[in-house]
Amino acid sequence: MAGSSSHAVAAVVSEVRIINKKLDLILEYIF
């Protein structure tokens, strides 16, 4: 069970990193 939960956390972290990259691009475009 612990392995599956940690795998889910890793997936969420990867999605958050992608979102952060998009936000950085948007901020650079605006400012």
N, C-alpha and C positions, 0 to 999 in steps of 0.2 A: 504494500500500500504506500509506504513512504516513497518508493521509487516513482510511482505514478504521480504522486502529488508534486514531487520535486520537478518532474518532467513538465507538468502543467505550469509550474512557476517559471521554468525556463522559457516556455512558449510565450507567456505573458511578458516576460522581460524583453524578449526579442521584439515583440510587437511594440512595446513602449519605446524601445530604442529607435524603431522605424518612425514612430510618430514624432519623437524628439527631432530626428533628422529633418522631417518635413517641416516642423515648426521652425527650426533654425533657418531653413531655406526661405520660408515665408517671411520671417523677421528680417532676414538680410534683404529680401526683395522690397519690403515696405520701407525699412530704414536705409 
